[in-house]
Amino acid sequence: MSITSKAIKLITAIGVMAAIYILLKHYGVIEYIDLKNVYKIKEWVSGFGIIAPLIYIGFYIVATLFFFPGLPITVLSGIAFGPVWGVVYVWVGAIIGVSLAFLTARYVARELVESWVSGNAQFQKIDEKVEQEGWRILMFTRLVPIFPFNLQNYAYGLTKIKFSTYALVSAIFMLPGTIAYVQIGGALVSGEGNLDKTLVYLSIAGVLIVLVSLIPKFLRRRQPDYRDLH
């Protein structure tokens, strides 16, 4: 490889990394990631051996049910398991977690959840939209964070949406954000010293984060009735 080619790759890498850093800082991800601890985290998780994925999935379920911040836990999956399996484990944990929250609200602690959302204008609008449009409003709120994610899982248990519809639509439309943020962690550890490989992962993470951030504008343009949901 010529010196010119190496220089171009280096400049490209620096540019991509700078762009990713700006995006992560803008969306508040930087505060959750300490690069000095990345490999320590990976080694700690790997120490659990073959049950590490099960422990992580269990932790993700608990985090979803008890209102832990999901972003750093999602990024952790990319660090610990890589950009592919990390997505799988987050997705499984998220599906189970949101389903249990929904069922809890509908069949176990309805009055408690009602007290949480009582008087919340956003929830009232969502409840009305569920009556009118069913799964489409669930799709919208999964893609656009207009209502706190963990509370949203319980709140839908109070609506008339079917559980099967809720679980399927949630599984599909939580995936874009899951992929985007797992790639952040995956990009930090999956390059293995290979500049080309690191560039690929960083580029995927950057493109996905940009696309996910553009979804709200696109959906509100296509669905004018959703503009009052904010």
C-alpha positions in Angstrom: 0.0 0.0 0.0 1.4 3.4 -1.0 2.0 6.2 1.5 -0.7 8.3 -0.2 -3.3 5.5 0.3 -2.3 5.1 3.9 -2.6 8.9 4.4 -6.1 8.9 2.8 -7.2 6.1 5.1 -5.8 7.8 8.1 -7.5 11.1 7.3 -10.8 9.3 6.5 -10.6 7.5 9.9 -10.0 10.7 11.8 -12.9 12.4 9.9 -15.3 9.5 10.7 -14.2 9.3 14.3 -14.6 13.1 14.7 -18.1 12.9 13.2 -19.1 10.0 15.4 -17.7 11.8 18.5 -19.8 14.9 17.7 -22.9 12.8 17.2 -22.4 10.9 20.5 -21.7 14.1 22.4 -24.8 15.7 20.9 -27.0 12.7 22.0 -25.4 12.4 25.4 -23.7 9.1 24.9 -20.2 10.2 25.7 -20.9 10.7 29.3 -21.7 6.9 29.6 -18.5 5.7 28.0 -15.1 5.7 29.5 -12.7 4.3 26.9 -10.2 3.4 29.6 -12.7 0.9 31.0 -13.9 -0.6 27.7 -11.7 -3.7 27.7 -12.1 -4.1 31.5 -15.9 -4.3 30.9 -15.4 -6.9 28.1 -13.2 -9.0 30.3 -15.5 -8.8 33.2 -18.5 -10.0 31.1 -16.4 -12.7 29.4 -15.6 -14.0 32.9 -19.1 -15.4 33.2 -18.4 -17.8 30.3 -21.2 -19.4 28.3 -23.9 -18.0 30.7 -22.8 -14.4 30.1 -25.5 -13.7 27.5 -28.2 -15.1 29.9 -26.9 -12.9 32.7 -26.9 -9.8 30.4 -30.4 -10.6 29.1 -31.7 -11.0 32.6 -30.1 -7.7 33.6 -31.7 -6.0 30.6 -35.1 -7.3 31.6 -34.7 -6.0 35.2 -33.4 -2.7 33.9 -36.5 -2.3 31.7 -38.9 -3.2 34.5 -37.2 -0.9 37.1 -36.6 2.2 34.9 -32.8 1.9 34.6 -31.4 4.1 31.8 -31.4 1.8 28.7 -28.8 3.7 26.6 -25.6 2.8 28.5 -26.8 -0.8 29.0 -27.4 -1.1 25.2 -24.0 0.3 24.4 -22.5 -2.2 26.9 -23.8 -5.1 24.9 -21.8 -4.0 21.9 -18.7 -3.7 24.0 -19.2 -7.1 25.6 -20.6 -9.2 22.8 -19.7 -7.3 19.6 -21.9 -5.6 17.0 -23.9 -8.7 15.9 -24.5 -10.8 19.0 -24.8 -7.6 21.0 -27.9 -6.7 18.9 -29.4 -10.1 19.4 -29.0 -10.1 23.2 -30.4 -6.5 23.6 -33.3 -7.3 21.3 -34.2 -10.5 23.3 -33.9 -8.7 26.6 -35.9 -5.7 25.4 -38.8 -7.8 24.0 -39.1 -9.8 27.2 -38.8 -6.7 29.3 -41.4 -4.6 27.5 -43.8 -7.6 27.3 -43.6 -8.2 31.1 -44.1 -4.5 31.8 -47.2 -4.5 29.6 -48.6 -7.6 31.3 -47.9 -6.2 34.7 -49.8 -3.1 34.0 -52.7 -4.9 32.4 -53.2 -7.8 34.9 -51.2 -7.2 38.1 -50.7 -3.5 39.0 -53.2 -1.6 36.9 -54.1 1.0 39.6 -50.4 1.7 40.3 -49.6 2.4 36.7 -52.7 4.5 36.3 -51.5 6.7 39.1 -48.1 7.1 37.3 -49.8 8.4 34.1 -52.8 10.2 35.7 -53.0 13.7 34.3 -50.2 13.1 31.7 -51.3 14.9 28.6 -49.0 12.9 26.4 -50.4 9.6 27.6 -53.9 10.8 27.0 -53.1 11.7 23.4 -51.5 8.3 22.9 -54.5 6.5 24.4 -56.8 8.4 22.0 -54.6 7.6 19.0 -54.5 3.9 19.9 -58.3 3.9 19.8 -58.2 5.5 16.3 -55.1 4.0 14.7 -54.1 0.9 16.7 -50.6 -0.4 16.0 -49.5 2.7 14.0 -49.3 4.9 17.1 -47.3 2.1 18.8 -44.9 2.1 15.8 -44.6 5.9 16.0 -43.8 6.0 19.8 -41.3 3.1 19.5 -39.4 5.1 16.9 -39.8 8.5 18.3 -39.0 9.0 22.0 -41.9 11.3 22.8 -42.8 9.5 26.0 -40.3 7.9 28.5 -39.5 4.4 27.1 -39.8 2.4 30.3 -43.0 4.2 31.4 -44.3 3.7 27.9 -44.1 -0.1 28.3 -46.4 0.0 31.3 -48.7 2.7 29.9 -49.6 0.6 26.8 -51.0 -2.1 29.2 -53.7 0.4 30.1 -54.8 0.9 26.5 -57.0 -1.5 24.4 -54.2 -2.7 22.2 -53.9 -6.5 22.0 -50.8 -8.0 23.6 -49.8 -9.9 20.5 -49.9 -6.7 18.4 -48.0 -4.8 21.1 -45.3 -7.5 21.3 -44.8 -7.9 17.6 -44.8 -4.2 16.7 -42.5 -3.4 19.6 -40.1 -6.1 18.5 -39.9 -4.8 14.9 -39.7 -1.1 15.6 -37.3 -1.2 18.6 -34.8 -2.8 16.3 -33.4 0.3 14.4 -32.4 2.1 17.6 -31.1 -1.2 19.1 -28.8 -1.7 16.1 -27.6 1.9 16.0 -26.6 2.1 19.7 -25.1 -1.4 19.9 -22.8 -0.5 17.0 -21.3 2.3 19.2 -20.0 -0.3 21.7 -19.1 -2.8 18.9 -17.1 -0.2 17.1 -15.0 0.4 20.2 -13.8 -3.2 20.5 -14.3 -4.9 17.1 -11.7 -3.2 15.0 -9.0 -5.5 16.6 -6.3 -3.0 15.5 -7.4 -3.2 11.9 -8.1 0.3 10.5 -10.4 -0.9 7.7 -12.5 -2.9 10.1 -12.7 -0.1 12.7 -13.8 2.3 9.9 -16.6 -0.1 8.9 -18.0 -0.4 12.4 -17.7 3.4 13.1 -19.4 4.2 9.7 -22.3 1.8 10.4 -22.8 3.3 13.9 -22.7 6.9 12.5 -25.0 6.3 9.6 -27.5 4.4 11.8 -27.5 7.1 14.5 -28.1 9.8 11.9 -31.0 7.8 10.3 -32.6 7.1 13.6 -32.4 10.8 14.5 -34.1 11.7 11.2 -37.1 9.3 11.7 -39.1 11.7 13.9 -39.1 14.4 11.2 -40.0 11.9 8.5 -42.9 10.4 10.4 -44.3 13.8 11.4 -44.2 14.9 7.8 -46.0 11.7 6.7 -48.4 11.8 9.6 -49.5 15.4 10.3 -51.8 14.1 13.0 -48.8 13.1 15.1 -47.3 16.6 15.3 -49.2 17.3 18.5 -47.5 14.3 20.1 -44.5 15.9 21.7 
